[in-house]
Amino acid sequence: MSKLANIDPKSRIGQGTVVCPFVTIEEDVIIGDHCWLGPGCTIMKGARIGDAVQIFPGAVISAPPQDLKYRGEPTLTRIGDRTVVRECVTINRGTTDRNETVVGRDCLLMAYTHVAHDCLLGDHVIMANLATLAGHITVHNWAILEGLVAVQQFLTIGEHSFVGGGSLVRKDVPPFVKCAKDPLSFAGVNVIGLRRRGFKEDEIRLIEDVYRVIYVRGYNITRAIEQVEVDIAPSKLRDRILQFIRHSNAGVIRGMIE
């Protein structure tokens, strides 16, 4: 550890972790083994960082929420193993709503991304440069948000989904889809991503069949769900999609725009 780092003696730092010059680590911080904390990053109280995490210069982890209701109550920020946090990323700790902000394992948060209070990110999530999450957002495993994506508070981004660059997300994004344009719209199934992650061709075709009914035939969502249940036999993939849509409080993104 560098003598030029400012480390509170009440923090706990694992074996093999490199702390570069001008790093600040506050009290009530736990950092795992074999991490790398780049010059000038700041780890504030309530941070719980796993093993082999890389945090690049200028990042600020576990800062107080930017929420006027927050009154200093003790809450946490959790970052999973092997996650990479690039330059100038900001991650705020939770409020009493969820009590923590969570970034899962093997995630990549590129430069200048922001994860607000009470967000829950799954594993293998990628946020490209300048993507921004407002508070209370859930992002499921393997989702990708391209650069300059901005997500409204209290929304859910489904697993294996892909949100095109510069998008404004005001509705929930179902699993396995690509979406783009303004207003944000269904742009097909994330076929390339699914193939890369080992989905079989018949599984991909099933997902395409489900979304063809939901988004291409011109039904409203209620009618589309009913038609999917008539046309397509029950399966784990079909039922995961329908369950997501049924449980969406904000409603899901719209269909294709001509």
BELURPE-V231459 format. One line per field, one symbol per residue. ss: DSSP state (~ for helix, > for strand, _ for the rest). psi: psi as a letter, one per 40 degrees, with the letter a starting at -180 (. if undefined). A space follows every 10 residues. Layout:
ss: ???
psi: ???
This chain:
ss: _____>>___ _>>____>>_ ___>>____> >____>>___ _>>___>>>_ ___>>____> >>>_______ _____>>>>_ ___>>____> >>_______> >>>____>>_ ___>>____> >____>>___ _>>____>>_ ___>>____> >____>>___ _>>____>>_ _>>___>>>> ____>>>>>_ ~~~~~~____ ~~~~~~~~~~ ~~~~~~____ ~~~~~~~~~~ ~____~~~~~ ~~~~~~____ _>_>____
psi: hieeihhhee ihhiiehhhi ieihhiifhh haifihhihe ihhiiehhha ifhhhiieih hfiiigheeh feihiihhhi ieihhahfih hiiiaedeei hhhaifihhi heihhiieih haifhhhihe ihhaifihhi ieihhiiehh hiieihhiif ihhiieihhe iihiieiiia ihihiheiig ddddddeeii dddddddddd ddddedeeii dddddddddd dhiiiddddd ddddddehde iiiiaih.
